[in-house]
Amino acid sequence: MTTVFTGLFIIVEIYLVPMHSPDHHVIANLLHLLTGGGVGLIAASFAMSFGSRSADRMPGESRMPLCVYCSRPFTWQEATPLIGWLLRPETRALACPCGLKTGLWQQPVAEIAGFLLGMIAMYFQDWSWPALPLCIGMGLLPAIALIDFHFRIIPDELNALLGACGLWFIFSRSEDFYMGMISSALLLLLGLFFALVYSKWRGREMLGLGDVKFFAAAGFWLHPHTTATFLALGGAFGILFNLIWSRISDEKEFPFAPALCLSLALCVIYRLIWT
């Protein structure tokens, strides 16, 4: 589907916009932004569909997205990005196939957020090969945040895909692979310390293993000197979200992944601006 988006926009740019037109560069840039947004939307959509199923399924059950009430596999409208969701029956009710559960707002929210992050990434990266792993990685972040918010777990598959996109981004930009490895190792060790040592000392879980794996994946998107910024922003957002959540909900703790995803997105954008 990404190839379809890209091919369509290139055709429009070449054949419908005169090369000497003063609007050529404006329209070309707009098409590039829309392509980046489309890649982010697709990444967020499939990550949300399959990641939610991975977080909710029991051992031995199918990994294909299906309704948790009637076990009916999702139709193509539920399994495809925003266009498919808009074309499904009872769009406003956001119902699953059997209609027993409504209010499934996470899927369209993740897709819209992925579209916006993909556009932002394309704006700062420009039209080049590194933009593809960048837009995919940015599209994964809202899905990871919302899955952890809903299920209190980050699927291993999404952490692995985020880390793989980070490595792809490094190689496509011909950057130093070892710097990414150092950042990933530092964050992994720090995460393990909080999950195993500090949690035992405090007598309660301070960091889940899914968050630890996210730390390792996030390291490939960061330079060693920006890991401190990532941690500081993640901690600040975590405290802020927890304070807000405690006032509007009976639950005492807010999942950490939304704060980490927001922090990583800001750090990646900062990296794009200054490199």
Buried (B, 14 or more C-beta within 10 A) or exposed (E): EBEEBBEBBBEEBEEEBEEEEEEEEEBBBBBBBBBBBBBBBBBBBBBBBBBBBBBBBEEEEEEEBBBEEEEEEBEEBBBBBBEBBEEBEEEEEBBBBEEEBEEBEBBBBBBBBBBBBBBBBBBBBEBEEBBBBBBBBBBBBBBBBBBBBBBBBBBBBBBEBBBBBBBBBBBBBEBEEEBBBBBBEBBBEBBBBBBBEBBEEEEEBBBBBBBBBBBBBBBBBBBBEBBEBBBEBBBEBBEEBBEEBEEEEEEEEBBBBBBBBBBBBBBBBBBBEEE
